[in-house]
Amino acid sequence: MSKNHSEYGIICERGDEKKVVKNINAFMADKYEYRKMYKATHASFLEARLPFVYTHFYNQFLKQGPRWYFELYPNTDEESKTKFSDRPEAGWVIFINKMTYDNPEYKEHLDTFFEELLNATGFETFLLHQYADGEERL
C-alpha cells in the first residue's frame, strides 16, 4: 500500500461546503501561512473528473519543500452520481497526494500537516481509499 495517495470522507451534508472551505482555509492561513484553496471551475479541470460532473471543486498545492497536493470535492455530483456510493454519509471528499512522502526529510511534516488538515474540516473524517503503488485514481 502506498501512503502517498488517499481519499478521505468528511461526514457532513453537501450543503456544508462553505463551512468546510472556510475551516480549511483558516487552518492553512493561521497555522502555516499558506494561501487559501483555489476554486477550480475551468472546463478542462472539470472534464478530467468525468464520468463525474461537477460545477467546481477546490484544490491547493505546495510546489517546494515537502511537496503536496489535495482536492476537495463533493461525493455526489451534479447528476446525482455518488463516487463512494457505499459511504453516502461522506458529503465531501478530500483527495491527498503526498508527492515527496518517500523522502524521510518530509515524511513527518506531511503526516502532521494532513492529519491537522483533516481535523480542521470541523467534521469527522474517515479513510475511504488508500491507493496501492501504481494504482490509478478512482
N, C-alpha and C positions, 0 to 999 in steps of 0.2 A: 504494500500500500504506500502510496505517495502522501506525504503530509504537505505537499506544495499546493495542491488544488482541492478545494472542498466547497460544499454548499451547505448553508445553514438556514433553517426556517425560523421566522420570527412569528411567535404566536400573537396574532393581532388581526384586526379586520383590514381589508384593503383600504377602507376609509381612514385608517390611522397613518396614512402616508406622510402628511405634514408633520405630525408629531415625531415619527421615526427619523425623517430627514433632519428636522430641527435638532433632535437629540444627537445624532451622529455628527452633524456639522459643528455643534457646540463643543462636543468632545474633541474633535480634531483641532479646532481653533484654540481652545482653552488649554488642553493638555500638551499638544505638540506644535502649536502654531502653524498647522497645515491649512491650506485653503479648503473651502467648502467643496462638496461634491459637485460635479458637473451634471447638468440635466441634459441627457442625450436625446435629441429629437430629430436628428438628421436621418433621412430615408435610408442611407447606406448602413448606418448603425442598426436601425430597426429591422431592416431586411435580413441582416445577419442572424437574427434571432428566430427566423422562420423555422418551423411552422407556427410558432407563437407570434401573435400580433399585439404589439404594444404601441401606445402613442408616445411613450417615453420611458426611460429608465435613468438611473443615476450611476455615476462611476467616479473613481478617483484613483490616482496612481502616484507613486514616488519613483522617479527615474534614476536616482543616485543613492549610494549607500545601501541600506537594506531594501532593495527594490521590491515593490509590491503593487498589486492592482486589485481592486474589488468593484463589484457591481451590486446595486440594489434594484430589484425589480419585483413586480407583483407575481405571486404564484399562479394566479388566474388571469388570462389575457383578455383582450377586448372581445374575443369571440367565445368567451366562457370556457376555453380550454385550460385545464389545470396541469401545469408541468409536473408537479409532485402530487398526483391525484390521490395517492394513498395517505397523504398528510394534508388534508384540506384546512386544518387549523392554522397552517402557515399562510398568513395573509401576504407576507413579503418574504423574499429570499435574498440572502447575501452570498454571492459567489466570491471566493477568495483565491487569489493566486500569489503565493509567496515565492516570487521569482528567484530570490537568492537564498532559499532555505538550505541548500546543500553547503553553503559557506558557514562554517562553525562560528565565524565572527558575528554573523547576523541572526543566527537561529533563535537565541533567547529574546532578542528585540522583537523579531517577527511574531513569535508566540505570544509575548506580552501585549504587543500592540493589538493583535486581532482578538485576544481574549478581552481586553479593555473595550475594544470597539463593539463587540457583541454585547457586552454588559451595558454599554452606553445607549443601546437602542431604546432602553426603558421598558422592554418587554422580555419575556422568557424566550430563549433561543435554544435550538437543538440541531444536532448534525443530521442533515438529510442525505448527504452523499459524500464519501471520501473517494477521490479518483485514484485509480491504480496508475502506476507509471505507464505513460504512453496512451492511456485511455482518453478517447475523445470526449469533449464536453457534452453533457446531455442536452 
